[in-house]
Amino acid sequence: MADEVYAIPNVQTPNAPVIIDSAICTGCNTCVKICPLDVFIPNPKQGESPIVLHPEECWYCGCCVMDCPAPGAIKLNYPLQLKPRWRTKATGKFHFLR
Amino acid sequence: MATWHEYLKAEGRPPKWPYPIRYGEEKEVETDVLVLGGGIAGCWAAISAARAGVRVAIMEKADIQRSGAGGPGCVHWCNVPKNPHSRVDPDEWAIREMEALGDYSNGIAIQIECRENYDTLLEMEQMGGKIRDTDDEFIGVEGRQDDTKFMICPRFSANNSIVAHKDWQKPGFNPPETRNNTVLHVWGSTFKPALKKECERLGVEMYERFMATCILNENGKPGGRAVGATGINTRTGEFLIIKAKAVILCTGGPSDMLWMMDTEHGGLSFSSRNNSSAGIDLAWRAGATLTMMEGSAPTTDGAGLGHKWYTGGGDACYENVPLVDANNKVLPAPTQGWADGGALFPANRDVVKRIREGIESGEYQLPIYGDFAGMKKEEANATWNLTLSEESTTKVMVKTMNECGFDISKDQIMNYTYMEFQGSEQFRNVRGSGVLVDWDLKSTLDGLFVAGTSMFFACDHTAHGLCASTGRYAGRKAAAYVKNIEAREPCREQIDKEKERVLAPVKRDSGIEWKELHFALNRVMQYYVGGYRSEHLFDLALEEIRQIEEYAVPQLYALDPHKLMRSLEDLSLIEHAKIAIQAMKERRLTARELNVQRLDYPDSDPEELKYYLLLRQEDGETKFERLPIRFWGNMKEEYEKHNPDYTGVYKPEN
């Protein structure tokens, strides 16, 4: 349960186009620098992971992942309605991107 | 922690704007050639001008490393008829390509592309871009050339049109010995970083995160020589004035955002939100002549309201992947593979009709799948790890799917094309609109050059090669121009007026924000400028826009420089819409060639179709002119006349 409940507008959809693993992210802000849409801003606390400020402007180009110097720190989190579906040909088993 | 809300919860307050706010502050610089837009065309323009020995600056609204439509990557390098494996004459191919695109193509750009695209690619390789299979990943793949390690792309391999070849289903069709070999696969994700590095090496001044807002005219009046431009920093709001002897417009093509907006739905359009109508607006307000402004087309796969596999458009089966139904029955749909002549699927209406009828009769069971598992191993590998990996925004999608267990040797990706039906008349893409250019890629405005998709009809489907080669060409023409001309001081009155216009939204903190304005414009286009058109509907559209400008634009507010950028983009879109509607109104005909169907003029007019409709602004009035189609003359002769000193591939030691 939340300790503090703020009165805030609805969150943007999608809200988290990327997932940053703060254990791997070095806070170097390469993604902040290169993102063409300025989806990120640097964290006010130096060395911490960037903050996603404009999630709904992300066009999932993946440049942040491609240019990140700490592999695995950023993952694209495609919007739920846009995730690919596939099946295994031999068994027909249905898969939905996680 | 990554999202804004998580930060708020942890800190108890939202983050402060992380950059210094500099509204009203000015920076003034001077250069010889100013390039507006640092995508593939803009970088090439800058590099080529700098190599010619003049001072160059680029103004770019993102970071040049990954900005523009080609920032994340590109894979098809079309129209490279001078590559060593080509079987066609470059000049003949240019004519065929121009004709394949219909009467309203751009023969100048295509001729430049066909003559210089291969040299451009070799220079790309000099800079560190990957254009061959140097790692031997794709040995044995059809189209790979073992001597040069070039990967010939099947696209357009039997004809030079996006429509399937008439013989595509005949056995033995498109054998290796008759292919034209004019399209190469490239590893485009390596290109933009390499281009930026070369700009740095050459001392090109890069003003990144500055959005161009206005081309400055000599004497401050539209129609006067281009003598610089203004820009606004998208993070600080600082106002930039760059004086220049020549300006090259490379801001990219107008997008589908007139009819749709690309936020919150995970990618409605082909391009990112950054691709607005800035180029059209900049050129128009400066007094340059535009053409094809009436051009649009219903959305097709890759854009619109349908699902797509990646946000740049298309789906996973766009390349060489055969489609099968739920029972693994192969669909009679052309792929872009060799066996089908490299057609663009599913452009063929007869094929679509046949499959739809099959679905309705029960012959084919939905859903449809792209049958990676049914492909030859080498071909599936090349499709997944080259073609689909390098195509724009796909590299990380491929990576993500691999991490989630997708296996090209066992799996099939769901394809939505036949669930979603075809493009909607109401949701459209701009088509062919741009700035009129001559054989120097100069606009009608002295001092203003244009390259890439800012030009009229810069459409060869995948325009990256066209952008690169015309950027490179415009750069050398602009460099030659500035060597023989004096700088002129911009007009302070024009600068002050522009500064006031640009900063107006930040002076308000309530009213109407950019998204609402954008959606309102989209509605105008969807209601009055969709599938049904008439003079009365156009007049209503213009009247509604007039009211939006009178009522809503004075309320437009921007809480920070980023939102200011988006607000200014939307003002450009409004300007674009007005120009386009005026052009549509002026074309009193129904014409398949222009994708125009008018209720009040149901007949075509063959005479009228022989002309481009030109528009420009003069003393606040729109002036129309007409220019015959194929005004560029004999493409080979004109190219040679304008380029007697062309020196070919750059020699780095120079």
Interface residues (C-beta under 8 A of the other chain):
Chain A: A2 E4 Y6 I8 V11 Q12 T13 P14 N15 A16 V18 I19 I20 S22 K33 I34 C35 P36 L37 D38 I41 P42 N43 P44 E48 S49 P50 I51 V52 L53 H54 P55 E56 E57 W59 Y60 C61 G62 C63 V65 M66 D67 K75 L76 Y78 P79 Q81 L82 P84 R85 W86 R87 T88 K89 A90 H95 L97 R98
Chain B: M1 A2 T3 W4 H5 Y7 L8 K9 G12 P15 K16 P18 A62 D63 Q65 R66 S67 G68 G71 P72 S189 P193 R209 T234 R235 D262 T263 E264 G266 G267 S271 S272 R273 N274 H307 K308 W309 Y310 T311 G312 A316 N328 Y369 D371 A373 G374 S392 T393 T394 K395 V396 M397 K399 T400 M401 C404 G405 F406 D407 K410 D411 Q412 I413 M414 H562
